[in-house]
Amino acid sequence: MSLTEALAARVALGREKIPAPILEVMDKTTNDLITRKIAEQAFKEGDVFPAFELPNVKSEKVSLDTIKGEKATVISFYRGGWCPYCNLELQALQQALPEFTSLGANLIAISPETPDSTLTTEEKNGLSFEVLSDIDNKLGKELGLVFKLDEELEKIYSEQFKIDLEKHNQNTTGELPMAATYVIDANNEIKYAFVKEDYTKRADIPAIKKALESI
């Protein structure tokens, strides 16, 4: 099963189990983001990916220059380990890691969660690549990926789904990055960009591999 198929199956399961009034709010907030076309503000192919220094799960600072691959780097932004769609994506990326490596690429995942939370995500999904913390979404904002959650949806996350974003991210901003995947070359130029307002959509592995093969 491809990542896209797994995500679609998870969407179908959610729509069966989640009460209709909650689904209505979730759908509305996603559609509002799509209507606002916020993905259009994000970095695109041809842009130069900015340098960064972010903590890993051990709270060690990691820079792009020290972690990028010989030929290319795959950089995946995800919302948090509490998101089932993010976990499906991370698992698929882990499975594809040997193929990425054979193409001279390294893999990095980034979320706004603290190192303690990203460590839990890394262990839960058996990840062997670096998972970094973009505290307060500073890098995500630079890339144009960040938006503020609708207050009604944030309340649903907290009260219905028991997702404590304040605890995970150690802030009260209610901000999240759009799920995004970038492939950059050795000069940090973006060769592939996947950014969607709909968090249930993710870059599929064949598309990432195709981008890597073209570098």
Secondary structure, 3 states (H helix, E strand, C coil): CCHHHHHHHHHHHHHHHCCHHHHHHHHHHHHHHHHHCHHHHCCCCCCECCCCEEECCCCCEEEHHHHCCCCEEEEEECCCCCCHHHHHHHHHHHHHHHHHHHCCEEEEEEECCCHHHHHHHHHHHCCCCEEEECHHHHHHHHCCCEEECCHHHHHHHHHCCCCCHHHHHCCCCCEEECCEEEEEECCCEEEEEEECCCCCCCCCHHHHHHHHHCC
